Each structure stands twice: as C-alpha cells, then as structure tokens.
C-alpha cells in the first residue's frame, strides 16, 4: 500500500481528536501524508510528524478566504502531486462537500459516513440512520472517503521525523462567494459536538432550561446537544442540533433528556455506542433504541446523577 492523503482543514495545537483519528486510519492502511489548505507553522508541522505524517502539502499562496471551492481545488491538486492510494476527510457538512467536488474534479468515487477502512480499501459505513452497516469499495479513480468521528482510537504522538513539506499551485477557482464579515463563535470550553465522546442532549422537555444538562456535560467532559424542537424554540444555538437536519454524531455515550426520539432525531445519534434515555413518557420512541432508560423528570434525574458523580470522585 502506498501513501494515504489526509485532509486536515484547520490544523491547530493540540491536534484535534478527529485529525488524529484520520491519521490513525491512514497509518493502518498505508503511509500518512497530510494536505492542509492553510499555511502550517513549524510547530504544527512537527506535531503532524510526531503523529505519523511523512509529508505535508500546502498551497503555494494563500487561498481566497479559504472557501469550499478553493479548498476542493487545492485538495485535487494535492492528490495529483501526492498520487495517494486513498484520500481521507472528516465527515462534517463542509468536508463532505469538499469530497464531492474533488470527486468530480478527479473522476473518482466518493464514500461518506465511513466507520472503518480496511487495508484493501473496503469501507464499512453506517446506513439508514445507523440501523445497518454496509461494506463498499470505490471502483473508479482514487477512493475519497469521509470518516465519522469516534470511529477509531487516535494515534498517539511518537518520535517521528519532521515531514517533508511540498507546495502546490492552485488554479483559479473562478467566480465565487466572498466573505464580507466574520464573527467569533462563543467559546464554551466544551469539545466540538461532532467529535465529543460524551453528549448530553435536550429536547422539548427541557422547557428552555439547559442548566442541568450543561452541568452534567461539564462533569463528564462532554458536549451539549439538542433536538430541532429546542433549537427552533431559540433555547440553544442551531449548531447544537443533532438529527437528520442537524449534525450526525457517534459518541461513546449519548444521554437523551426530554427528547421523544422521533426518527429525525434518531438519524443523527443512533450509532452512539451507549444511549441513555430520560423521559417522563414511558412510551417515548427513544426507549426503543436506548441501552438504558430512566422514566422520570429530567430536572430530578440529572441533578441526582451529577451529585453521584461528584460524590464518587470525592
């Protein structure tokens, strides 16, 4: 097996868990190399090397506002320069769009929602909202694969040599949207929802009060999610939405509080390793997929859980 190109959009220190997971998968099937659409500092380049990257590909000049079209054009050129056996990306909305555009540019097949990639490049993916898994393979061009977060254990930093750095020239991408204004996202200190290993999510049953959920999430080092009903009501930002029209997550632990569990919600979290459901309605659909269910008031159950966690840690 030759090299495996990993697309890492926003390299930072420490390296995000999702990036380390992609490098771990790449190392299991070939020699990891990295393509980044943003300039890399020496510290980040060295850290990528310690996590297994043998070569880095960067744009020869800054991309225009780092838009999706420009990222796709850059990644296509990086693939041509590196000649990898496969390309790995994350599974965010933007990563999947980049993958699709690159697939068109290169005439390559694209597989999304992967949860495992074998050395022979056969891909296991979850389908039908996680109800089934399928094994598939790209037959045309360089396989382009987007991988769900929390699919593997990330690679640990070692003592690898500094990777070789190469710069690729990106052709003009043509007319595109331009960024007119940026605003910083409020920093909560919690992990990114799509990468979190623990998620505490609330729905209509929280009645606008996410306090108990935030308390438990912080104790568990997790993120706070929500159903569409909660985000539409303005109780929490839309970026926290989990479901068919929100983010698809696959944490180790998913705590559903006050969410009925309609099919749209299940579509976004059904692949969680362990699901704990808390709802006053014993007939709520969420109990059909829950590993553990608690019939009760979330405003009573969650504070008790938080108190017990504190007691045991003490």
C-alpha positions in Angstrom: 0.0 0.0 0.0 1.3 3.5 -0.9 0.5 6.8 0.8 -2.8 7.8 2.2 -3.6 11.5 1.9 -5.4 13.0 5.0 -7.2 16.4 4.5 -6.9 18.4 7.7 -8.8 21.7 7.3 -7.9 23.7 10.4 -4.7 22.4 11.9 -4.1 23.6 15.5 -2.3 22.7 18.7 -3.1 20.4 20.3 -4.2 18.4 17.2 -8.0 17.9 17.2 -9.1 14.3 18.0 -10.7 13.9 14.6 -7.4 14.7 12.9 -5.6 12.2 15.0 -8.2 9.6 14.2 -7.8 10.1 10.5 -4.0 9.8 10.8 -4.5 6.5 12.8 -6.7 5.1 10.0 -4.2 6.3 7.3 -1.3 4.6 9.2 -3.3 1.3 9.4 -3.6 1.1 5.6 -0.5 3.0 4.3 1.9 5.9 4.8 0.1 9.0 6.1 0.6 12.3 4.3 -1.4 15.5 5.0 -2.9 18.2 2.9 -3.8 21.4 4.6 -5.4 24.4 2.8 -4.0 26.8 5.4 -0.3 27.7 6.0 1.3 25.5 8.6 3.6 26.8 11.4 6.7 24.8 12.1 5.2 23.7 15.5 2.1 22.2 13.8 4.2 20.6 11.0 6.4 18.9 13.7 3.3 17.8 15.6 1.8 16.2 12.5 5.1 14.4 12.0 5.0 13.1 15.5 1.5 11.7 14.8 2.8 9.8 11.7 2.6 12.3 8.8 5.5 11.7 6.4 4.8 14.6 4.1 2.8 17.8 4.0 1.1 19.5 1.1 0.2 23.2 1.4 -1.0 25.8 -1.1 1.8 27.8 -2.7 -0.1 31.0 -2.0 -3.0 31.8 0.4 -6.4 30.6 -0.8 -9.1 33.2 -1.3 -10.9 33.3 2.0 -10.4 29.5 2.2 -13.8 28.9 0.6 -15.0 25.4 -0.1 -14.5 25.7 -3.9 -10.9 26.8 -3.2 -10.3 24.0 -0.7 -11.6 21.5 -3.2 -9.3 22.9 -6.0 -6.4 22.7 -3.6 -7.1 19.1 -2.5 -7.5 18.0 -6.1 -4.0 19.4 -6.9 -2.6 17.8 -3.8 -3.9 14.4 -4.8 -2.3 14.8 -8.3 1.0 15.8 -6.6 1.0 13.0 -3.9 -0.5 10.2 -6.0 -2.1 8.5 -2.9 -3.9 5.2 -2.8 -6.8 6.9 -1.0 -7.9 10.2 0.4 -9.4 10.6 3.9 -11.5 13.5 5.2 -13.7 14.2 8.2 -17.5 13.8 7.9 -18.7 17.4 8.5 -21.1 19.0 6.1 -18.2 21.0 4.7 -15.8 18.0 4.4 -18.4 16.1 2.5 -18.9 18.9 0.1 -15.2 19.2 -0.5 -15.0 15.4 -1.1 -17.9 15.6 -3.6 -16.2 18.5 -5.5 -12.9 16.7 -5.5 -14.6 13.5 -6.8 -16.0 15.4 -9.7 -12.6 17.1 -10.5 -10.7 13.8 -10.4 -13.5 11.5 -11.7 -13.2 9.5 -8.5 -15.7 7.6 -6.4 -16.7 9.1 -3.0 -17.9 7.2 0.1 -19.3 9.1 3.1 -20.2 8.1 6.6 -17.4 5.6 6.9 -16.8 4.0 10.3 -13.9 1.7 9.2 -11.5 1.4 6.3 -9.7 -1.9 5.7 -6.2 -2.3 4.3 -7.7 -3.4 1.0 -9.7 -0.1 1.0 -13.1 -1.7 1.5 -15.1 0.7 3.6 -17.7 -0.1 6.3 -20.3 2.6 6.6 -23.5 3.1 8.6 -26.7 3.5 6.6 -30.4 4.1 7.2 -29.7 6.2 10.3 -27.3 3.7 11.7 -29.8 0.8 11.5 -27.5 -1.2 9.2 -23.9 -1.3 8.1 -22.7 -1.9 4.6 -19.3 -2.7 3.1 -18.4 -0.9 -0.2 -15.5 -0.1 -2.4 -14.6 2.6 -4.8 -14.1 1.2 -8.3 -13.2 4.4 -10.2 -10.3 6.7 -9.6 -8.7 7.4 -6.2 -11.0 6.5 -3.4 -12.2 9.6 -1.5 -13.6 8.6 1.9 -15.2 10.7 4.7 -14.9 9.2 8.1 -17.2 9.7 11.1 -15.6 10.9 14.3 -15.0 8.5 17.2 -14.7 5.6 14.8 -11.2 4.6 16.0 -8.8 5.4 18.8 -6.5 8.3 17.7 -2.8 7.7 17.1 -0.5 8.7 19.9 2.3 11.1 19.3 5.7 9.4 18.8 9.1 10.5 17.8 8.7 10.7 14.1 11.0 12.9 11.9 9.8 16.2 10.6 7.7 15.6 7.5 8.8 16.8 4.1 6.9 19.9 3.0 5.7 20.5 -0.5 3.7 23.4 -2.0 1.2 23.0 -4.8 -0.1 25.7 -7.1 -3.9 26.0 -7.1 -5.5 27.1 -10.3 -8.1 29.9 -10.3 -11.4 28.6 -9.0 -13.5 31.2 -10.9 -16.2 33.5 -9.5 -17.4 32.5 -6.1 -19.0 33.9 -3.0 -16.8 36.2 -0.9 -16.7 36.5 2.9 -17.9 40.0 3.9 -17.8 39.6 7.6 -16.7 37.1 10.3 -17.8 36.8 13.9 -16.1 34.7 16.5 -18.0 31.8 17.9 -18.7 31.9 21.6 -16.1 29.7 23.3 -17.7 27.3 25.9 -14.6 25.1 26.7 -16.6 22.0 25.7 -15.5 19.7 22.9 -16.8 20.1 19.4 -20.2 18.4 19.2 -19.3 16.1 16.2 -16.1 15.0 17.9 -17.3 14.7 21.5 -17.1 11.3 23.2 -19.9 12.2 25.6 -23.0 14.2 24.6 -25.9 15.3 26.8 -28.8 16.3 24.6 -32.1 18.0 25.5 -35.4 18.5 23.7 -38.8 19.9 24.2 -38.8 18.5 27.7 -36.1 20.9 29.0 -38.6 23.8 28.6 -35.9 26.3 27.9 -33.6 25.3 30.8 -30.4 23.6 29.7 -28.7 24.2 33.1 -28.9 20.6 34.4 -27.7 19.3 31.0 -24.7 21.7 30.9 -23.8 20.8 34.5 -23.7 17.1 33.7 -21.9 17.6 30.4 -19.2 19.6 32.1 -18.7 16.9 34.8 -18.3 14.3 32.1 -16.1 16.4 29.8 -18.8 16.3 27.1 -20.7 18.5 24.8 -24.3 19.7 24.9 -26.7 18.8 22.0 -30.3 19.4 21.3 -33.3 18.4 19.2 -34.7 20.5 16.5 -37.6 21.5 18.7 -35.2 23.0 21.2 -33.2 24.9 18.6 -36.2 26.2 16.8 -37.6 27.5 20.1 -34.4 29.6 20.5 -33.3 27.8 23.7 -29.9 26.9 22.2 -28.0 27.7 19.1 -28.7 25.8 15.9 -25.1 24.5 15.8 -26.1 22.2 18.7 -28.8 20.4 16.7 -28.4 16.6 16.4 -30.6 14.8 13.8 -31.5 14.4 10.2 -31.3 18.1 9.6 -28.6 18.8 12.1 -25.3 17.1 12.9 -24.7 13.3 12.9 -22.8 12.2 15.9 -21.3 8.9 17.1 -20.1 9.4 20.7 -19.2 6.7 23.2 -22.1 7.9 25.5 -25.2 9.8 24.4 -27.6 11.0 27.1 -31.0 11.9 25.8 -33.0 14.1 28.2 -36.6 15.2 27.4 -36.4 14.1 23.8 -39.2 11.9 22.4 -36.9 10.2 19.9 -38.6 10.8 16.6 -37.0 9.2 13.5 -35.4 12.6 12.6 -33.6 12.7 15.9 -32.6 9.0 15.7 -31.0 9.6 12.3 -28.3 11.8 14.0 -27.3 9.7 17.0 -28.3 6.1 16.6 -24.7 5.0 16.1 -23.7 6.1 19.6 -22.0 3.3 21.5 -24.2 3.6 24.6 -27.5 5.5 24.7 -29.2 6.6 28.0 -32.7 8.0 27.6 -34.5 10.0 30.3 -38.2 10.8 29.6 -41.4 11.2 31.7 -43.3 9.3 28.9 -42.6 5.5 29.2 -43.9 5.1 25.7 -41.5 7.6 24.1 -39.9 6.1 20.9 -36.4 6.9 22.2 -36.6 3.9 24.6 -36.8 1.6 21.6 -33.1 2.3 20.9 -31.8 3.1 24.4 -29.4 0.8 26.1 -30.6 2.2 29.5 -33.8 4.0 30.1 -35.0 6.2 33.0 -38.7 7.1 33.2 -38.7 10.3 35.2 -38.4 14.0 35.3 -35.0 15.1 33.9 -34.9 18.0 36.4 -34.8 15.4 39.1 -32.7 12.7 37.4 -29.9 14.8 36.0 -29.0 16.7 39.3 -29.0 13.3 41.1 -26.6 11.9 38.5 -24.4 15.0 38.8 -24.4 14.7 42.6 -23.5 11.0 42.5 -20.6 11.7 40.1 -19.2 14.3 42.4 -19.6 12.0 45.4 -17.7 9.2 43.8 -14.9 11.5 42.6 -14.5 12.9 46.1 
